[in-house]
Amino acid sequence: MSTIKNLSNALLLSGALIAGVGMYLVFAKAGLPFQDAPPELVGRYMAFQESGEICLAVAGVVFLIGIIGHIIRKVSGERQKQATG
């Protein structure tokens, strides 16, 4: 049972770290779009913006899988207590 606990904790931590990277890319690296920017800066802005959005989406999925792992662990732990108790 501790394998599920460790795996779900690792997924929650990984999701939080990936979300941090995504927010860094979106807010710090991409920032606000330039007004009347040359194509090179528009391309750089779009690359950072899209990379950050992808990181945030992946982080949400990983975090959700970690939460599902915690729910499965709690439900199976309750069933084991009922069976033995």
N, C-alpha and C positions, 0 to 999 in steps of 0.2 A: 504494500500500500504506500510505502514511502516513495516509491518510484514515481507514482502519479503525483504525489505532493511536490517532489523535487522538480518534476517536469513542468507542472503547472506554475510553480513559483518562477522557474526560469523563463517561461513564456511571458508571464506578467512583467518581469524585469526587462526582458528583451523588447517587449512592446513599448514600455515606457522609454527606453533608450532610443529606439527607432523614432518614436514620436518627438523626442528632444532634437534629434538630428533633423527631422523634417521641419520642425518649427524654426530651427536655426537657418535652414536653407530658405524658407519662405520669408521670414521676417528680417534676418540679418543680411544674408547674401543677396537675395532678390530685392528686398525693400520696396519702396514705392517706385512705380514706373516713371521713367524719365519723360519729360515733355519735349516733343520734337527731337527725339534722340536719333542718332545715326543707326543704320541697320545692325551694326556690330553690337551696340549696347542693347538694342531691342532683343536680339538673339540671345545675348547673355542673360538678360532678365527672364526671358521665357524659359530658358534651360534651367535656371535655378528654381523658378516658380514651379515648373512641371516636376522636377526632381523632388522638391519638397512635398508637393501634393501626393506623389506616388509613395513617398516614405510615410506620410500620415495615413494613407489608406492601408498600407501593409501593416503599420503599427496597430491600427484598429482591429484588423483581422487577427493578428497575433495575440493581442490583448484579449479579444473575445474568446479565442481558443483556450487561453489560460484560465479565464473565468469559468468556461464550461468544464475544464479539468477539475477546478475546485468544487464545482457543484456535483460532479460525478463522484469525487472522493467523499464528500459529505453524505451523499445519498447512500453510497455503498457502505460507508462506516456505520450509518444508522441501521442498515439492514443487518450488518454483522452483529451489532449490539443486540438487536431484537432476537436474532437466531440463537445467540449464546446466553442471553439473559433471561 
